[in-house]
Amino acid sequence: MIRAFLILSLTLVFFSCADNSSIPSNIIKPQMMQSILWDMIKADVLTQVLLKNDTVKNDIDSTKKEYINKILTIHNISGEQLTTSWTFYKNHPSILNNIIDSLNVQQKRVLNKIPNLKLPMP
């Protein structure tokens, strides 16, 4: 009885911890998705900072679209690939959480390189 329980437990642990990264070929791989999302975050911040007080270029939405198109071109992907991949990752939260955790680490590294940075409190 104990042996059967042990085998069942190990089997459950094995399958629950199994790498959920069997990602279909039409989906952007996690590392590339992380890079794309990082570029999109930078583009969003850049748009907000540069256009916030610029009365000549106050069309934030069209500027964001320009940046997104440039990001898609740089990474050699289509908007459809990005949308399909984003949907896949939203449906696989464990993989998405790994990407987001990596983005958080990357952000902390960048922020730590900026001396005397004072971030506004939310």
C-alpha positions in Angstrom: 0.0 0.0 0.0 2.8 2.4 0.9 4.7 1.5 -2.2 1.6 2.2 -4.4 1.1 5.6 -2.7 4.8 6.4 -3.2 4.6 5.6 -6.9 1.4 7.6 -7.3 2.9 10.5 -5.4 6.1 10.5 -7.5 4.1 10.2 -10.7 1.9 13.2 -9.7 5.0 15.2 -8.8 6.7 14.3 -12.0 3.7 15.4 -14.2 2.9 18.5 -12.2 6.5 19.7 -12.4 6.9 18.6 -16.0 8.2 21.2 -18.3 5.2 22.9 -19.8 7.3 24.4 -22.6 6.2 22.1 -25.4 5.4 25.2 -27.3 3.9 24.8 -30.8 6.0 25.8 -33.7 3.7 28.7 -34.6 4.2 30.3 -31.2 7.0 32.7 -30.4 9.5 31.0 -28.1 9.6 32.4 -24.5 13.0 34.0 -24.7 12.1 35.9 -27.9 8.7 36.8 -26.4 10.5 38.2 -23.4 12.7 40.3 -25.7 9.6 41.5 -27.7 7.7 42.4 -24.5 10.8 44.2 -23.1 11.0 46.3 -26.3 7.3 47.1 -26.1 7.6 48.2 -22.5 10.4 50.5 -23.5 8.4 51.9 -26.4 5.5 52.5 -24.1 7.6 54.4 -21.6 9.4 56.3 -24.3 6.1 57.4 -25.8 4.7 58.5 -22.5 7.9 60.4 -21.5 8.6 62.1 -24.9 5.1 63.0 -25.9 3.7 63.9 -22.5 4.5 67.6 -22.9 5.0 67.8 -26.6 2.1 69.7 -28.1 3.3 69.1 -31.7 3.5 65.3 -31.3 0.6 64.6 -28.9 -0.8 61.7 -30.8 0.4 59.0 -28.4 -1.7 56.2 -30.0 -0.3 56.6 -33.5 3.3 56.9 -32.1 2.8 53.7 -30.1 1.6 52.0 -33.3 4.7 53.2 -35.1 6.9 51.8 -32.4 5.1 48.5 -32.3 5.5 48.2 -36.1 9.2 48.8 -35.7 9.4 46.2 -33.0 7.6 43.7 -35.1 10.0 44.4 -38.0 13.1 44.2 -35.8 12.0 40.8 -34.4 10.9 39.7 -37.9 7.4 38.7 -36.7 3.8 39.7 -37.7 1.1 41.2 -35.6 -0.8 38.0 -36.0 2.1 35.9 -34.7 2.3 38.2 -31.7 -1.4 38.0 -31.0 -1.5 34.3 -31.4 1.5 33.9 -29.1 0.1 36.3 -26.5 -3.1 34.2 -26.4 -1.1 31.0 -26.0 0.9 32.4 -23.1 -2.3 33.8 -21.4 -3.7 30.3 -21.6 -0.4 28.9 -20.1 0.1 31.1 -17.1 3.0 29.1 -15.7 5.1 29.9 -18.9 3.8 33.5 -18.9 4.8 33.9 -15.2 8.3 32.8 -16.1 8.5 35.4 -18.8 7.1 38.1 -16.5 9.5 37.1 -13.7 12.4 37.4 -16.1 11.2 40.9 -17.2 11.0 42.0 -13.6 14.6 40.9 -13.0 15.7 42.7 -16.2 13.9 45.8 -15.1 15.5 45.7 -11.7 19.0 45.4 -13.3 18.3 48.4 -15.5 17.0 50.5 -12.6 19.9 49.6 -10.4 22.3 51.0 -13.0 20.7 54.4 -12.7 22.3 56.4 -9.9 20.1 58.4 -7.6 16.9 57.2 -9.2 13.8 58.1 -7.3 10.7 56.4 -8.5 7.3 57.8 -7.8 5.1 55.9 -5.4 2.0 54.3 -6.9 
